Structures are given as structure tokens and as C-alpha cells.
Amino acid sequence: MAVAGQATTHAASVGNAAPSPPSLLGAVFALLLVLGLIIGLAWLLKRMPGSGFRPAQGLRVVASLAVGSKERVVVIEVNGEQLLLGVSAGGIAMLHALPESLPETPPARLPDLKQLPDFAQMLKQKLRR
């Protein structure tokens, strides 16, 4: 009977023992593991065929213009031919096949940082006023 009482007392003390709080090192390791898993899955998804992240071969958007809250006019190039498409919530419709390609627009250039005024000087001027 004494042995059974000791076993019950030992089982009760084991069941009531609170788990020790995780250490900071363990939490950082778990966070790094989750971040690594997210980055790894994103890398894998990017390289899977049909994932939608890679542009289609022979198809590119040349220009796009919003004409309403949900409507756009888009020029796409398909194998050297440019098409004007209307895109809306109701669907996509071909509006026109362009007889000649649109001229290429040069990419937007960033201003030269040397020509911009110094931020510290501008801040001092604004604070003096």
C-alpha cells in the first residue's frame, strides 16, 4: 500500500510540473527555421513550371493605361505583333491590331544625387523660418 501511495504521489507531481519556458536561443532558432522555410518554399515555387511568376515566352506588356476604376487599355506584343486590348471586370476584348509597333519609351532616369541639395542644409533652412 505504501508503494502505491508513493507512485500516486510521484505521478501527481510529474503531471503538475509546468514545462520550463523556452530559452531565447531556442526561440531565435525557431524563428530562423521558419524564415528559412518561407524563403526556401518561395524559391522552389518560383522555379516550378506554371507558377505564374515567370513571364510567358513571346508575350510582353508594352504599355498600360487605366481608363476607369477597373478598366484598362493594354498594348501587348505577341511574337512581334502588337495588339490593343481592353481589360475590364467583365473580361478582355481585342480592340485593334496595331499596324506598326509603338515607339520604345526610354526608362525613367533617377536624378543625379550630386545635383540635389544637401538634406541637412535644407532642414536647417526650414527650421530657421
DSSP file (Angstrom, degrees, kcal/mol; ACC not computed):
  #  RESIDUE AA STRUCTURE BP1 BP2  ACC     N-H-->O    O-->H-N    N-H-->O    O-->H-N    TCO  KAPPA ALPHA  PHI   PSI    X-CA   Y-CA   Z-CA
    1    1 A M     >        0   0    0      0, 0.0     4,-2.0     0, 0.0     5,-0.1   0.000 360.0 360.0 360.0 -37.3    0.0    0.0    0.0
    2    2 A A  H  >  +     0   0    0      1,-0.2     4,-1.9     2,-0.2     5,-0.1   0.863 360.0  51.6 -66.4 -35.0    2.9    2.3    0.8
    3    3 A V  H  > S+     0   0    0      1,-0.2     4,-2.2     2,-0.2    -1,-0.2   0.899 108.6  50.6 -68.1 -39.9    4.4    1.7   -2.6
    4    4 A A  H  > S+     0   0    0      1,-0.2     4,-2.0     2,-0.2    -2,-0.2   0.875 109.5  51.4 -65.8 -36.6    1.1    2.5   -4.3
    5    5 A G  H  X S+     0   0    0     -4,-2.0     4,-2.2     2,-0.2    -1,-0.2   0.883 110.2  48.6 -67.0 -38.8    0.8    5.8   -2.3
    6    6 A Q  H  X S+     0   0    0     -4,-1.9     4,-2.8     2,-0.2    -2,-0.2   0.891 110.7  50.8 -67.8 -38.9    4.4    6.8   -3.4
    7    7 A A  H  X S+     0   0    0     -4,-2.2     4,-2.5     2,-0.2    -2,-0.2   0.896 111.1  48.4 -65.4 -39.4    3.6    6.0   -7.0
    8    8 A T  H  X S+     0   0    0     -4,-2.0     4,-2.2     2,-0.2    -2,-0.2   0.911 112.9  47.7 -66.6 -42.0    0.4    8.1   -6.9
    9    9 A T  H  X S+     0   0    0     -4,-2.2     4,-2.0     2,-0.2    -2,-0.2   0.913 113.6  47.7 -64.2 -43.0    2.3   11.0   -5.3
   10   10 A H  H  X S+     0   0    0     -4,-2.8     4,-2.0     2,-0.2    -2,-0.2   0.905 112.4  49.1 -64.9 -41.6    5.1   10.8   -7.8
   11   11 A A  H  X S+     0   0    0     -4,-2.5     4,-2.2     1,-0.2    -1,-0.2   0.880 111.0  50.4 -65.7 -38.1    2.6   10.6  -10.8
   12   12 A A  H  X S+     0   0    0     -4,-2.2     4,-1.6     2,-0.2    -1,-0.2   0.886 110.6  48.7 -67.8 -38.0    0.8   13.6   -9.4
   13   13 A S  H  X S+     0   0    0     -4,-2.0     4,-0.7     2,-0.2    -2,-0.2   0.865 112.1  48.7 -71.6 -33.6    4.0   15.6   -9.1
   14   14 A V  H  < S+     0   0    0     -4,-2.0     3,-0.5     1,-0.2    -2,-0.2   0.905 111.9  49.3 -69.7 -40.8    5.1   14.8  -12.6
   15   15 A G  H  < S+     0   0    0     -4,-2.2    -2,-0.2     1,-0.2    -1,-0.2   0.804 112.8  47.2 -67.9 -30.6    1.7   15.7  -14.0
   16   16 A N  H  < S+     0   0    0     -4,-1.6     2,-0.3    -5,-0.2    -1,-0.2   0.577  82.9 112.6 -88.2 -10.7    1.6   19.0  -12.2
   17   17 A A     <  -     0   0    0     -4,-0.7     3,-0.0    -3,-0.5    -3,-0.0  -0.475  66.1-134.5 -69.1 124.2    5.1   20.1  -13.2
   18   18 A A        -     0   0    0     -2,-0.3    -2,-0.1     1,-0.1    -1,-0.1  -0.553  25.6-106.2 -77.2 141.2    4.9   23.0  -15.5
   19   19 A P        -     0   0    0      0, 0.0    -1,-0.1     0, 0.0     0, 0.0  -0.388  40.4-103.6 -66.3 146.3    7.2   22.8  -18.6
   20   20 A S        -     0   0    0      1,-0.1     3,-0.1    -2,-0.1    -3,-0.0  -0.426  42.3-100.2 -69.8 144.3   10.2   25.1  -18.4
   21   21 A P        -     0   0    0      0, 0.0    -1,-0.1     0, 0.0     2,-0.0  -0.342  44.2-100.4 -65.5 145.0    9.9   28.2  -20.5
   22   22 A P        -     0   0    0      0, 0.0     2,-0.1     0, 0.0     5,-0.0  -0.342  40.1-114.0 -65.9 145.8   11.8   28.0  -23.8
   23   23 A S     >  -     0   0    0      1,-0.1     4,-1.8    -3,-0.1     5,-0.1  -0.332  20.3-113.4 -76.3 162.0   15.1   29.7  -23.9
   24   24 A L  H  > S+     0   0    0      1,-0.2     4,-2.4     2,-0.2     5,-0.2   0.867 117.7  56.4 -62.9 -37.0   15.8   32.8  -26.0
   25   25 A L  H  > S+     0   0    0      1,-0.2     4,-2.3     2,-0.2    -1,-0.2   0.899 106.5  49.6 -63.0 -40.3   18.2   30.8  -28.1
   26   26 A G  H  > S+     0   0    0      2,-0.2     4,-2.3     1,-0.2    -1,-0.2   0.886 110.4  50.1 -65.6 -38.7   15.5   28.3  -28.9
   27   27 A A  H  X S+     0   0    0     -4,-1.8     4,-2.3     2,-0.2    -2,-0.2   0.906 111.6  47.8 -66.6 -41.6   13.1   31.0  -29.9
   28   28 A V  H  X S+     0   0    0     -4,-2.4     4,-2.6     2,-0.2     5,-0.2   0.909 111.6  50.8 -65.4 -41.1   15.6   32.6  -32.2
   29   29 A F  H  X S+     0   0    0     -4,-2.3     4,-2.2    -5,-0.2    -2,-0.2   0.914 110.5  48.9 -62.5 -42.3   16.4   29.2  -33.7
   30   30 A A  H  X S+     0   0    0     -4,-2.3     4,-2.3     2,-0.2    -2,-0.2   0.897 111.3  50.3 -64.2 -40.0   12.7   28.5  -34.3
   31   31 A L  H  X S+     0   0    0     -4,-2.3     4,-2.6     2,-0.2    -2,-0.2   0.928 111.5  47.4 -63.5 -45.3   12.3   32.0  -36.0
   32   32 A L  H  X S+     0   0    0     -4,-2.6     4,-2.5     1,-0.2    -1,-0.2   0.873 110.7  53.1 -63.8 -36.2   15.3   31.4  -38.2
   33   33 A L  H  X S+     0   0    0     -4,-2.2     4,-2.1    -5,-0.2    -2,-0.2   0.919 110.7  46.0 -64.6 -43.4   14.0   28.0  -39.1
   34   34 A V  H  X S+     0   0    0     -4,-2.3     4,-2.3     2,-0.2    -2,-0.2   0.919 113.4  49.0 -66.2 -43.9   10.5   29.4  -40.1
   35   35 A L  H  X S+     0   0    0     -4,-2.6     4,-2.5     1,-0.2     5,-0.2   0.908 111.5  49.8 -62.7 -41.1   12.1   32.2  -42.1
   36   36 A G  H  X S+     0   0    0     -4,-2.5     4,-2.5     1,-0.2    -1,-0.2   0.887 110.0  51.0 -63.2 -38.6   14.4   29.8  -43.9
   37   37 A L  H  X S+     0   0    0     -4,-2.1     4,-2.4     2,-0.2    -2,-0.2   0.904 110.5  48.7 -65.3 -41.4   11.4   27.6  -44.7
   38   38 A I  H  X S+     0   0    0     -4,-2.3     4,-2.2     2,-0.2    -2,-0.2   0.935 114.1  45.5 -63.6 -46.8    9.5   30.5  -46.2
   39   39 A I  H  X S+     0   0    0     -4,-2.5     4,-2.3     1,-0.2    -2,-0.2   0.901 113.4  50.6 -64.9 -40.5   12.4   31.6  -48.3
   40   40 A G  H  X S+     0   0    0     -4,-2.5     4,-2.2    -5,-0.2    -1,-0.2   0.909 111.4  46.8 -64.7 -42.2   13.1   28.0  -49.5
   41   41 A L  H  X S+     0   0    0     -4,-2.4     4,-2.7     2,-0.2    -1,-0.2   0.875 111.5  51.6 -68.2 -36.2    9.5   27.5  -50.5
   42   42 A A  H  X S+     0   0    0     -4,-2.2     4,-2.0     2,-0.2    -2,-0.2   0.910 110.6  48.9 -64.9 -41.0    9.3   30.8  -52.3
   43   43 A W  H  X S+     0   0    0     -4,-2.3     4,-1.1     2,-0.2    -2,-0.2   0.915 113.4  47.0 -63.5 -42.8   12.5   29.8  -54.2
   44   44 A L  H  X S+     0   0    0     -4,-2.2     4,-0.7     1,-0.2     3,-0.4   0.912 111.9  49.7 -65.8 -43.0   11.0   26.4  -55.1
   45   45 A L  H >< S+     0   0    0     -4,-2.7     3,-0.6     1,-0.2     8,-0.2   0.856 106.4  56.8 -64.5 -35.1    7.7   27.9  -56.2
   46   46 A K  H 3< S+     0   0    0     -4,-2.0    -1,-0.2     1,-0.2    -2,-0.2   0.818 110.3  44.2 -66.0 -30.3    9.4   30.5  -58.4
   47   47 A R  H 3< S+     0   0    0     -4,-1.1    -1,-0.2    -3,-0.4    -2,-0.2   0.499  88.8 104.6 -95.4  -4.7   11.2   27.7  -60.3
   48   48 A M  S X< S-     0   0    0     -4,-0.7     3,-1.3    -3,-0.6     2,-0.1  -0.551  80.4-108.0 -75.7 140.2    8.2   25.4  -60.7
   49   49 A P  T 3  S+     0   0    0      0, 0.0    -1,-0.1     0, 0.0    -2,-0.1  -0.446 101.5  19.0 -68.1 140.1    6.7   25.3  -64.2
   50   50 A G  T 3  S+     0   0    0     -2,-0.1    -3,-0.1     4,-0.1    -2,-0.0   0.634  80.7 129.0  79.4  14.5    3.3   27.1  -64.4
   51   51 A S    <   -     0   0    0     -3,-1.3    -4,-0.1    -5,-0.1    -1,-0.0   0.726  67.8-130.4 -76.7 -18.8    3.8   29.0  -61.2
   52   52 A G  S    S+     0   0    0      2,-0.1     4,-0.1    -6,-0.1    -1,-0.1   0.447  83.1 101.1  88.0  -1.0    2.8   32.3  -62.9
   53   53 A F        +     0   0    0     -8,-0.2    -7,-0.1    -7,-0.1    -6,-0.0   0.724  68.5  70.3 -88.4 -22.8    5.8   34.2  -61.6
   54   54 A R  S    S-     0   0    0     -8,-0.1    -2,-0.1     1,-0.1     3,-0.1  -0.762  91.2-111.4 -95.6 140.3    7.9   34.0  -64.8
   55   55 A P        -     0   0    0      0, 0.0     2,-0.1     0, 0.0    -2,-0.1  -0.372  38.1-103.6 -67.6 148.8    6.8   36.0  -67.9
   56   56 A A    >   -     0   0    0      3,-0.1     3,-1.3     1,-0.1     2,-0.3  -0.415  38.1-104.3 -71.0 146.3    5.5   33.9  -70.8
   57   57 A Q  T 3  S+     0   0    0      1,-0.2    -1,-0.1    -2,-0.1     3,-0.1  -0.537 103.0  11.4 -72.1 132.9    7.8   33.5  -73.7
   58   58 A G  T 3  S+     0   0    0     -2,-0.3    21,-1.9     1,-0.1     2,-0.4   0.567 110.3  94.9  79.6   9.3    6.9   35.6  -76.7
   59   59 A L  E <   +A   78   0A   0     -3,-1.3     2,-0.3    19,-0.2    19,-0.2  -0.993  43.3 156.5-136.5 126.8    4.4   37.7  -74.8
   60   60 A R  E     -A   77   0A   0     17,-1.7    17,-3.0    -2,-0.4     2,-0.6  -0.997  41.5-117.0-150.1 149.5    5.1   41.1  -73.1
   61   61 A V  E     -A   76   0A   0     -2,-0.3    15,-0.3    15,-0.2     3,-0.1  -0.762  27.2-179.3 -85.2 121.4    3.1   44.1  -72.0
   62   62 A V  E     -     0   0A   0     13,-2.9     2,-0.3    -2,-0.6    14,-0.2   0.889  65.5  -7.9 -87.8 -46.4    4.3   47.2  -73.9
   63   63 A A  E     -A   75   0A   0     12,-1.5    12,-2.8     2,-0.0    -1,-0.3  -0.987  57.2-165.9-151.7 155.1    2.1   49.8  -72.4
   64   64 A S  E     -A   74   0A   0     -2,-0.3     2,-0.4    10,-0.2    10,-0.2  -0.996   3.9-176.1-147.1 140.3   -0.9   50.1  -70.0
   65   65 A L  E     -A   73   0A   0      8,-2.4     8,-2.8    -2,-0.3     2,-0.4  -0.983  22.4-134.4-142.1 126.0   -3.3   52.9  -69.2
   66   66 A A  E     +A   72   0A   0     -2,-0.4     6,-0.3     6,-0.2     3,-0.1  -0.666  24.4 173.2 -78.8 128.6   -6.0   53.0  -66.6
   67   67 A V        -     0   0    0      4,-1.9     2,-0.3    -2,-0.4     5,-0.2   0.364  67.2  -0.9-114.6   0.6   -9.2   54.4  -68.1
   68   68 A G  S    S-     0   0    0      3,-1.3    -1,-0.1     1,-0.0     0, 0.0  -0.936  91.6 -75.6-168.3-174.8  -11.5   53.7  -65.1
   69   69 A S  S    S+     0   0    0     -2,-0.3    -1,-0.0     1,-0.2    -3,-0.0   0.858 130.6   9.6 -68.0 -33.5  -11.5   52.3  -61.7
   70   70 A K  S    S+     0   0    0     -3,-0.0     2,-0.4     2,-0.0    -1,-0.2   0.226 113.7  91.3-127.9  12.7  -11.5   48.7  -63.0
   71   71 A E        +     0   0    0     17,-0.2    -4,-1.9    18,-0.1    -3,-1.3  -0.892  46.0 174.7-115.9 141.7  -10.9   49.3  -66.7
   72   72 A R  E     -AB  66  87A   0     15,-2.8    15,-3.0    -2,-0.4     2,-0.5  -0.973  25.6-141.8-139.5 153.6   -7.5   49.4  -68.5
   73   73 A V  E     -AB  65  86A   0     -8,-2.8    -8,-2.4    -2,-0.3     2,-0.4  -0.988  29.9-173.8-113.8 127.0   -6.3   49.7  -72.1
   74   74 A V  E     -AB  64  85A   0     11,-2.8    11,-3.6    -2,-0.5     2,-0.6  -0.961  20.8-153.2-128.5 136.9   -3.2   47.5  -72.6
   75   75 A V  E     -AB  63  84A   0    -12,-2.8   -13,-2.9    -2,-0.4   -12,-1.5  -0.952  23.5-178.3-106.0 121.2   -0.9   47.1  -75.6
   76   76 A I  E     -AB  61  83A   0      7,-2.3     7,-2.8    -2,-0.6     2,-0.5  -0.865  20.8-137.8-117.5 154.8    0.7   43.7  -75.7
   77   77 A E  E     -AB  60  82A   0    -17,-3.0   -17,-1.7    -2,-0.3     2,-0.5  -0.957  18.0-176.3-113.8 124.1    3.3   42.2  -78.1
   78   78 A V  E >  S-AB  59  81A   0      3,-3.3     3,-2.0    -2,-0.5   -19,-0.2  -0.957  73.4 -30.1-122.5 110.4    2.8   38.7  -79.3
   79   79 A N  T 3  S-     0   0    0    -21,-1.9    -1,-0.1    -2,-0.5     3,-0.1   0.878 127.2 -44.2  49.2  46.2    5.5   37.3  -81.5
   80   80 A G  T 3  S+     0   0    0      1,-0.2     2,-0.4   -22,-0.2    -1,-0.3   0.268 118.4 106.7  87.9 -11.2    6.3   40.7  -82.9
   81   81 A E  E <   -B   78   0A   0     -3,-2.0    -3,-3.3    20,-0.0     2,-0.4  -0.859  60.3-143.2-103.1 135.2    2.7   41.8  -83.4
   82   82 A Q  E     -B   77   0A   0     16,-0.5    16,-1.9    -2,-0.4     2,-0.4  -0.830  15.4-168.9-103.0 135.1    1.2   44.4  -81.1
   83   83 A L  E     -BC  76  97A   0     -7,-2.8    -7,-2.3    -2,-0.4     2,-0.6  -0.943  18.1-138.3-123.1 141.2   -2.4   44.2  -80.0
   84   84 A L  E     -BC  75  96A   0     12,-3.4    11,-3.0    -2,-0.4    12,-1.6  -0.890  29.7-172.8 -98.4 119.7   -4.6   46.8  -78.2
   85   85 A L  E     -BC  74  94A   0    -11,-3.6   -11,-2.8    -2,-0.6     2,-0.5  -0.881  21.1-143.5-116.9 144.6   -6.7   45.1  -75.6
   86   86 A G  E     -BC  73  93A   0      7,-3.4     7,-2.5    -2,-0.4     2,-0.5  -0.936  19.7-166.2-102.7 124.7   -9.5   46.4  -73.4
   87   87 A V  E     +BC  72  92A   0    -15,-3.0   -15,-2.8    -2,-0.5     2,-0.3  -0.952  19.7 150.0-116.5 124.2   -9.4   44.8  -69.9
   88   88 A S  E >   - C   0  91A   0      3,-2.8     3,-0.9    -2,-0.5   -17,-0.2  -0.824  61.5 -91.9-139.5 178.2  -12.4   45.2  -67.6
   89   89 A A  T 3  S+     0   0    0     -2,-0.3     3,-0.1     1,-0.2   -18,-0.1   0.790 124.2  56.2 -64.6 -26.5  -14.1   43.3  -64.8
   90   90 A G  T 3  S-     0   0    0      1,-0.2     2,-0.3     0, 0.0    -1,-0.2   0.652 121.9 -79.7 -80.9 -16.2  -16.3   41.7  -67.4
   91   91 A G  E <   -C   88   0A   0     -3,-0.9    -3,-2.8     2,-0.0     2,-0.4  -0.970  50.0 -62.8 150.4-165.7  -13.4   40.3  -69.5
   92   92 A I  E     -C   87   0A   0     -2,-0.3     2,-0.4    -5,-0.2    -5,-0.2  -0.974  40.6-175.2-124.2 134.1  -10.8   41.1  -72.1
   93   93 A A  E     -C   86   0A   0     -7,-2.5    -7,-3.4    -2,-0.4     2,-0.6  -0.992  27.2-124.0-132.6 139.6  -11.5   42.3  -75.6
   94   94 A M  E     +C   85   0A   0     -2,-0.4    -9,-0.2    -9,-0.2     3,-0.1  -0.710  28.1 178.5 -80.0 122.9   -9.2   42.9  -78.5
   95   95 A L  E     -     0   0A   0    -11,-3.0     2,-0.3    -2,-0.6   -10,-0.2   0.825  60.3 -12.5 -92.7 -36.9   -9.8   46.5  -79.7
   96   96 A H  E     -C   84   0A   0    -12,-1.6   -12,-3.4     2,-0.0     2,-0.6  -0.976  50.6-129.7-165.3 145.7   -7.3   46.8  -82.5
   97   97 A A  E     -C   83   0A   0     -2,-0.3   -14,-0.2   -14,-0.2     3,-0.0  -0.927  38.4-128.8 -98.9 117.8   -4.3   45.2  -84.1
   98   98 A L        -     0   0    0    -16,-1.9   -16,-0.5    -2,-0.6     3,-0.1  -0.485   7.3-149.1 -72.2 130.1   -1.6   47.9  -84.5
   99   99 A P  S    S+     0   0    0      0, 0.0     2,-0.3     0, 0.0    -1,-0.1   0.827  83.6  21.1 -69.5 -30.5   -0.2   48.1  -88.0
  100  100 A E  S    S-     0   0    0    -19,-0.0   -19,-0.0   -18,-0.0     2,-0.0  -0.968  94.2 -95.0-136.8 155.9    3.2   49.2  -86.7
  101  101 A S        -     0   0    0     -2,-0.3     3,-0.1     1,-0.1   -20,-0.0  -0.281  39.4-107.8 -69.5 149.4    4.9   48.9  -83.3
  102  102 A L        -     0   0    0      1,-0.1    -1,-0.1    -4,-0.0     2,-0.1  -0.463  44.6 -98.4 -68.7 147.2    4.7   51.7  -80.7
  103  103 A P        -     0   0    0      0, 0.0     2,-0.3     0, 0.0    -1,-0.1  -0.421  41.7-105.7 -68.1 145.4    8.0   53.5  -80.2
  104  104 A E        -     0   0    0     -2,-0.1   -42,-0.0    -3,-0.1    -3,-0.0  -0.519  30.1-141.3 -70.6 132.1   10.1   52.3  -77.3
  105  105 A T        -     0   0    0     -2,-0.3     3,-0.1    -3,-0.1    -1,-0.0  -0.807  21.0-116.6 -94.3 135.5   10.0   54.7  -74.4
  106  106 A P        -     0   0    0      0, 0.0     3,-0.1     0, 0.0    -1,-0.0  -0.395  38.1 -98.7 -68.8 148.4   13.3   55.2  -72.5
  107  107 A P        -     0   0    0      0, 0.0     2,-0.1     0, 0.0     0, 0.0  -0.326  46.9 -91.8 -65.9 150.4   13.2   54.0  -68.9
  108  108 A A        -     0   0    0     -3,-0.1     2,-0.4     1,-0.1    -3,-0.0  -0.388  42.6-139.2 -63.8 135.1   12.8   56.7  -66.3
  109  109 A R        -     0   0    0     -2,-0.1    -1,-0.1    -3,-0.1     3,-0.1  -0.781   9.0-127.1 -99.7 140.4   16.1   58.1  -65.1
  110  110 A L        -     0   0    0     -2,-0.4     3,-0.1     1,-0.1     2,-0.0  -0.570  36.0-100.7 -78.9 147.9   16.8   58.9  -61.5
  111  111 A P        -     0   0    0      0, 0.0     2,-0.4     0, 0.0    -1,-0.1  -0.333  41.6 -96.9 -68.3 152.9   18.1   62.4  -60.8
  112  112 A D    >>  -     0   0    0      1,-0.2     3,-1.0    -3,-0.1     4,-0.6  -0.559  27.4-145.5 -70.3 125.4   21.8   62.8  -60.2
  113  113 A L  T 34 S+     0   0    0     -2,-0.4     3,-0.5     1,-0.3    -1,-0.2   0.761  95.7  62.7 -66.9 -24.4   22.3   62.8  -56.4
  114  114 A K  T 34 S+     0   0    0      1,-0.2    -1,-0.3     4,-0.0     4,-0.1   0.776 101.7  51.7 -71.5 -24.6   25.2   65.3  -56.7
  115  115 A Q  T <4 S+     0   0    0     -3,-1.0    -1,-0.2     2,-0.1    -2,-0.2   0.630  91.0  93.2 -87.0 -14.2   22.8   67.9  -58.1
  116  116 A L  S  < S-     0   0    0     -4,-0.6     3,-0.1    -3,-0.5     2,-0.0  -0.535  86.2-105.4 -78.2 145.4   20.3   67.6  -55.3
  117  117 A P        -     0   0    0      0, 0.0     2,-0.2     0, 0.0    -1,-0.1  -0.344  43.3 -92.7 -68.0 153.3   20.6   70.0  -52.4
  118  118 A D     >  -     0   0    0      1,-0.1     4,-2.2    -4,-0.1     5,-0.2  -0.462  27.5-139.8 -68.3 132.0   22.0   68.6  -49.1
  119  119 A F  H  > S+     0   0    0      1,-0.2     4,-2.5     2,-0.2     5,-0.2   0.888 101.0  54.3 -62.1 -40.8   19.3   67.4  -46.8
  120  120 A A  H  > S+     0   0    0      1,-0.2     4,-2.1     2,-0.2    -1,-0.2   0.901 109.3  48.2 -62.2 -40.6   20.9   68.8  -43.7
  121  121 A Q  H  > S+     0   0    0      2,-0.2     4,-2.2     1,-0.2    -1,-0.2   0.916 111.6  49.5 -66.1 -42.5   21.2   72.2  -45.3
  122  122 A M  H  X S+     0   0    0     -4,-2.2     4,-2.2     1,-0.2    -2,-0.2   0.896 110.5  50.9 -63.2 -39.1   17.5   72.2  -46.3
  123  123 A L  H  X S+     0   0    0     -4,-2.5     4,-2.3     2,-0.2    -1,-0.2   0.910 109.4  50.2 -65.5 -42.2   16.5   71.1  -42.8
  124  124 A K  H  X S+     0   0    0     -4,-2.1     4,-1.5     1,-0.2    -1,-0.2   0.900 110.6  50.0 -62.2 -40.9   18.4   73.9  -41.2
  125  125 A Q  H  X S+     0   0    0     -4,-2.2     4,-1.0     1,-0.2    -1,-0.2   0.914 111.8  47.3 -64.7 -42.2   16.8   76.4  -43.6
  126  126 A K  H  < S+     0   0    0     -4,-2.2     3,-0.3     1,-0.2    -1,-0.2   0.864 111.1  51.3 -68.2 -35.9   13.3   75.2  -42.8
  127  127 A L  H  < S+     0   0    0     -4,-2.3    -1,-0.2     1,-0.2    -2,-0.2   0.781 103.2  59.4 -73.6 -25.8   13.9   75.2  -39.1
  128  128 A R  H  <        0   0    0     -4,-1.5    -1,-0.2     1,-0.2    -2,-0.2   0.815 360.0 360.0 -69.3 -30.3   15.2   78.8  -39.1
  129  129 A R     <        0   0    0     -4,-1.0    -1,-0.2    -3,-0.3    -2,-0.2   0.463 360.0 360.0 -74.7 360.0   11.9   80.0  -40.6
